[in-house]
């Protein structure tokens, strides 16, 4: 882990990225692992014409 100010800056960047990923998930996007939101079943994603 970098010392002092470098560590602080790195942790702030991590927090920003975590918040962005969470917001993306709330907006119906896939999470960082590429998984669809829990409310969307795999069957509904594979139906033709959808």
Jmol script that loads the backbone (N, CA, C; Angstrom):
load data "model"
ATOM      1  N   UNK A   1       0.850  -1.172   0.000  1.00  0.00           N
ATOM      2  CA  UNK A   1       0.000   0.000   0.000  1.00  0.00           C
ATOM      3  C   UNK A   1       0.896   1.236   0.000  1.00  0.00           C
ATOM      4  N   UNK A   2       0.637   2.183  -0.879  1.00  0.00           N
ATOM      5  CA  UNK A   2       1.452   3.399  -0.916  1.00  0.00           C
ATOM      6  C   UNK A   2       1.304   4.205   0.389  1.00  0.00           C
ATOM      7  N   UNK A   3       2.339   4.930   0.772  1.00  0.00           N
ATOM      8  CA  UNK A   3       2.271   5.705   2.014  1.00  0.00           C
ATOM      9  C   UNK A   3       1.521   7.031   1.845  1.00  0.00           C
ATOM     10  N   UNK A   4       1.010   7.518   2.955  1.00  0.00           N
ATOM     11  CA  UNK A   4       0.454   8.870   3.067  1.00  0.00           C
ATOM     12  C   UNK A   4      -0.527   9.314   2.001  1.00  0.00           C
ATOM     13  N   UNK A   5      -0.177  10.437   1.345  1.00  0.00           N
ATOM     14  CA  UNK A   5      -1.069  11.069   0.369  1.00  0.00           C
ATOM     15  C   UNK A   5      -1.370  10.164  -0.821  1.00  0.00           C
ATOM     16  N   UNK A   6      -0.398   9.356  -1.231  1.00  0.00           N
ATOM     17  CA  UNK A   6      -0.635   8.443  -2.360  1.00  0.00           C
ATOM     18  C   UNK A   6      -1.715   7.423  -1.998  1.00  0.00           C
ATOM     19  N   UNK A   7      -1.666   6.926  -0.775  1.00  0.00           N
ATOM     20  CA  UNK A   7      -2.665   5.958  -0.331  1.00  0.00           C
ATOM     21  C   UNK A   7      -4.036   6.618  -0.254  1.00  0.00           C
ATOM     22  N   UNK A   8      -4.093   7.821   0.278  1.00  0.00           N
ATOM     23  CA  UNK A   8      -5.359   8.550   0.386  1.00  0.00           C
ATOM     24  C   UNK A   8      -5.983   8.750  -0.986  1.00  0.00           C
ATOM     25  N   UNK A   9      -5.174   9.174  -1.944  1.00  0.00           N
ATOM     26  CA  UNK A   9      -5.676   9.390  -3.299  1.00  0.00           C
ATOM     27  C   UNK A   9      -6.171   8.082  -3.926  1.00  0.00           C
ATOM     28  N   UNK A  10      -5.432   7.007  -3.725  1.00  0.00           N
ATOM     29  CA  UNK A  10      -5.828   5.706  -4.271  1.00  0.00           C
ATOM     30  C   UNK A  10      -7.148   5.240  -3.654  1.00  0.00           C
ATOM     31  N   UNK A  11      -7.307   5.432  -2.341  1.00  0.00           N
ATOM     32  CA  UNK A  11      -8.540   5.019  -1.676  1.00  0.00           C
ATOM     33  C   UNK A  11      -9.728   5.856  -2.137  1.00  0.00           C
ATOM     34  N   UNK A  12      -9.509   7.135  -2.404  1.00  0.00           N
ATOM     35  CA  UNK A  12     -10.586   7.987  -2.921  1.00  0.00           C
ATOM     36  C   UNK A  12     -11.015   7.524  -4.311  1.00  0.00           C
ATOM     37  N   UNK A  13     -10.039   7.128  -5.137  1.00  0.00           N
ATOM     38  CA  UNK A  13     -10.373   6.625  -6.478  1.00  0.00           C
ATOM     39  C   UNK A  13     -11.161   5.323  -6.387  1.00  0.00           C
ATOM     40  N   UNK A  14     -10.783   4.455  -5.455  1.00  0.00           N
ATOM     41  CA  UNK A  14     -11.510   3.197  -5.260  1.00  0.00           C
ATOM     42  C   UNK A  14     -12.952   3.482  -4.864  1.00  0.00           C
ATOM     43  N   UNK A  15     -13.142   4.409  -3.949  1.00  0.00           N
ATOM     44  CA  UNK A  15     -14.487   4.763  -3.500  1.00  0.00           C
ATOM     45  C   UNK A  15     -15.326   5.308  -4.646  1.00  0.00           C
ATOM     46  N   UNK A  16     -14.736   6.152  -5.471  1.00  0.00           N
ATOM     47  CA  UNK A  16     -15.454   6.715  -6.622  1.00  0.00           C
ATOM     48  C   UNK A  16     -15.871   5.600  -7.579  1.00  0.00           C
ATOM     49  N   UNK A  17     -14.964   4.671  -7.848  1.00  0.00           N
ATOM     50  CA  UNK A  17     -15.291   3.565  -8.756  1.00  0.00           C
ATOM     51  C   UNK A  17     -16.365   2.657  -8.166  1.00  0.00           C
ATOM     52  N   UNK A  18     -16.299   2.394  -6.866  1.00  0.00           N
ATOM     53  CA  UNK A  18     -17.336   1.577  -6.221  1.00  0.00           C
ATOM     54  C   UNK A  18     -18.696   2.249  -6.328  1.00  0.00           C
ATOM     55  N   UNK A  19     -18.731   3.550  -6.078  1.00  0.00           N
ATOM     56  CA  UNK A  19     -19.994   4.296  -6.171  1.00  0.00           C
ATOM     57  C   UNK A  19     -20.534   4.284  -7.601  1.00  0.00           C
ATOM     58  N   UNK A  20     -19.654   4.451  -8.575  1.00  0.00           N
ATOM     59  CA  UNK A  20     -20.081   4.437  -9.977  1.00  0.00           C
ATOM     60  C   UNK A  20     -20.658   3.071 -10.346  1.00  0.00           C
ATOM     61  N   UNK A  21     -20.010   2.002  -9.899  1.00  0.00           N
ATOM     62  CA  UNK A  21     -20.499   0.654 -10.195  1.00  0.00           C
ATOM     63  C   UNK A  21     -21.862   0.414  -9.547  1.00  0.00           C
ATOM     64  N   UNK A  22     -22.028   0.903  -8.331  1.00  0.00           N
ATOM     65  CA  UNK A  22     -23.310   0.748  -7.645  1.00  0.00           C
ATOM     66  C   UNK A  22     -24.412   1.521  -8.365  1.00  0.00           C
ATOM     67  N   UNK A  23     -24.120   2.739  -8.782  1.00  0.00           N
ATOM     68  CA  UNK A  23     -25.114   3.537  -9.512  1.00  0.00           C
ATOM     69  C   UNK A  23     -25.476   2.870 -10.837  1.00  0.00           C
ATOM     70  N   UNK A  24     -24.493   2.344 -11.536  1.00  0.00           N
ATOM     71  CA  UNK A  24     -24.737   1.653 -12.792  1.00  0.00           C
ATOM     72  C   UNK A  24     -25.673   0.468 -12.567  1.00  0.00           C
ATOM     73  N   UNK A  25     -25.451  -0.252 -11.486  1.00  0.00           N
ATOM     74  CA  UNK A  25     -26.328  -1.367 -11.153  1.00  0.00           C
ATOM     75  C   UNK A  25     -27.742  -0.919 -10.859  1.00  0.00           C
ATOM     76  N   UNK A  26     -27.893   0.204 -10.160  1.00  0.00           N
ATOM     77  CA  UNK A  26     -29.224   0.729  -9.853  1.00  0.00           C
ATOM     78  C   UNK A  26     -29.955   1.161 -11.116  1.00  0.00           C
ATOM     79  N   UNK A  27     -29.218   1.548 -12.120  1.00  0.00           N
ATOM     80  CA  UNK A  27     -29.827   2.003 -13.367  1.00  0.00           C
ATOM     81  C   UNK A  27     -30.126   0.851 -14.324  1.00  0.00           C
ATOM     82  N   UNK A  28     -29.925  -0.369 -13.861  1.00  0.00           N
ATOM     83  CA  UNK A  28     -30.279  -1.531 -14.656  1.00  0.00           C
ATOM     84  C   UNK A  28     -29.149  -2.101 -15.481  1.00  0.00           C
ATOM     85  N   UNK A  29     -27.931  -1.650 -15.253  1.00  0.00           N
ATOM     86  CA  UNK A  29     -26.791  -2.188 -15.980  1.00  0.00           C
ATOM     87  C   UNK A  29     -26.292  -3.472 -15.351  1.00  0.00           C
ATOM     88  N   UNK A  30     -25.339  -4.071 -15.996  1.00  0.00           N
ATOM     89  CA  UNK A  30     -24.730  -5.271 -15.451  1.00  0.00           C
ATOM     90  C   UNK A  30     -23.719  -4.873 -14.398  1.00  0.00           C
ATOM     91  N   UNK A  31     -23.467  -5.785 -13.443  1.00  0.00           N
ATOM     92  CA  UNK A  31     -22.466  -5.458 -12.439  1.00  0.00           C
ATOM     93  C   UNK A  31     -21.067  -5.727 -12.990  1.00  0.00           C
ATOM     94  N   UNK A  32     -20.077  -5.466 -12.199  1.00  0.00           N
ATOM     95  CA  UNK A  32     -18.684  -5.554 -12.653  1.00  0.00           C
ATOM     96  C   UNK A  32     -18.305  -6.968 -13.094  1.00  0.00           C
ATOM     97  N   UNK A  33     -19.022  -7.969 -12.619  1.00  0.00           N
ATOM     98  CA  UNK A  33     -18.734  -9.354 -13.017  1.00  0.00           C
ATOM     99  C   UNK A  33     -19.443  -9.725 -14.310  1.00  0.00           C
ATOM    100  N   UNK A  34     -20.224  -8.806 -14.867  1.00  0.00           N
ATOM    101  CA  UNK A  34     -20.931  -9.081 -16.108  1.00  0.00           C
ATOM    102  C   UNK A  34     -22.254  -9.787 -15.903  1.00  0.00           C
ATOM    103  N   UNK A  35     -22.752  -9.784 -14.666  1.00  0.00           N
ATOM    104  CA  UNK A  35     -24.006 -10.451 -14.359  1.00  0.00           C
ATOM    105  C   UNK A  35     -25.151  -9.454 -14.429  1.00  0.00           C
ATOM    106  N   UNK A  36     -26.281  -9.915 -14.904  1.00  0.00           N
ATOM    107  CA  UNK A  36     -27.462  -9.058 -14.980  1.00  0.00           C
ATOM    108  C   UNK A  36     -27.995  -8.827 -13.570  1.00  0.00           C
ATOM    109  N   UNK A  37     -28.784  -7.785 -13.371  1.00  0.00           N
ATOM    110  CA  UNK A  37     -29.385  -7.535 -12.057  1.00  0.00           C
ATOM    111  C   UNK A  37     -30.216  -8.723 -11.605  1.00  0.00           C
ATOM    112  N   UNK A  38     -30.331  -8.926 -10.314  1.00  0.00           N
ATOM    113  CA  UNK A  38     -31.047 -10.070  -9.750  1.00  0.00           C
ATOM    114  C   UNK A  38     -32.516 -10.088 -10.167  1.00  0.00           C
ATOM    115  N   UNK A  39     -33.092  -8.930 -10.431  1.00  0.00           N
ATOM    116  CA  UNK A  39     -34.506  -8.871 -10.783  1.00  0.00           C
ATOM    117  C   UNK A  39     -34.784  -9.385 -12.193  1.00  0.00           C
ATOM    118  N   UNK A  40     -33.746  -9.544 -12.985  1.00  0.00           N
ATOM    119  CA  UNK A  40     -33.915 -10.013 -14.357  1.00  0.00           C
ATOM    120  C   UNK A  40     -33.505 -11.475 -14.436  1.00  0.00           C
ATOM    121  N   UNK A  41     -34.455 -12.335 -14.771  1.00  0.00           N
ATOM    122  CA  UNK A  41     -34.145 -13.755 -14.832  1.00  0.00           C
ATOM    123  C   UNK A  41     -33.429 -14.094 -16.133  1.00  0.00           C
ATOM    124  N   UNK A  42     -32.691 -15.185 -16.120  1.00  0.00           N
ATOM    125  CA  UNK A  42     -31.973 -15.587 -17.322  1.00  0.00           C
ATOM    126  C   UNK A  42     -32.938 -15.988 -18.421  1.00  0.00           C
ATOM    127  N   UNK A  43     -34.111 -16.488 -18.059  1.00  0.00           N
ATOM    128  CA  UNK A  43     -35.091 -16.878 -19.064  1.00  0.00           C
ATOM    129  C   UNK A  43     -35.594 -15.669 -19.849  1.00  0.00           C
ATOM    130  N   UNK A  44     -35.797 -14.560 -19.164  1.00  0.00           N
ATOM    131  CA  UNK A  44     -36.313 -13.388 -19.873  1.00  0.00           C
ATOM    132  C   UNK A  44     -35.267 -12.790 -20.796  1.00  0.00           C
ATOM    133  N   UNK A  45     -33.976 -13.028 -20.525  1.00  0.00           N
ATOM    134  CA  UNK A  45     -32.922 -12.504 -21.388  1.00  0.00           C
ATOM    135  C   UNK A  45     -32.727 -13.361 -22.631  1.00  0.00           C
ATOM    136  N   UNK A  46     -33.229 -14.596 -22.621  1.00  0.00           N
ATOM    137  CA  UNK A  46     -32.999 -15.486 -23.748  1.00  0.00           C
ATOM    138  C   UNK A  46     -34.232 -15.677 -24.615  1.00  0.00           C
ATOM    139  N   UNK A  47     -35.350 -15.083 -24.256  1.00  0.00           N
ATOM    140  CA  UNK A  47     -36.563 -15.217 -25.063  1.00  0.00           C
ATOM    141  C   UNK A  47     -36.384 -14.476 -26.385  1.00  0.00           C
ATOM    142  N   UNK A  48     -36.739 -15.117 -27.495  1.00  0.00           N
ATOM    143  CA  UNK A  48     -36.653 -14.437 -28.783  1.00  0.00           C
ATOM    144  C   UNK A  48     -37.615 -13.246 -28.857  1.00  0.00           C
ATOM    145  N   UNK A  49     -37.212 -12.224 -29.543  1.00  0.00           N
ATOM    146  CA  UNK A  49     -38.055 -11.063 -29.741  1.00  0.00           C
ATOM    147  C   UNK A  49     -38.086 -10.117 -28.577  1.00  0.00           C
ATOM    148  N   UNK A  50     -37.292 -10.362 -27.594  1.00  0.00           N
ATOM    149  CA  UNK A  50     -37.275  -9.461 -26.443  1.00  0.00           C
ATOM    150  C   UNK A  50     -36.092  -8.542 -26.509  1.00  0.00           C
TER     151      UNK A  50
END
end "model"
wireframe off; spacefill off
backbone 0.3
color backbone group
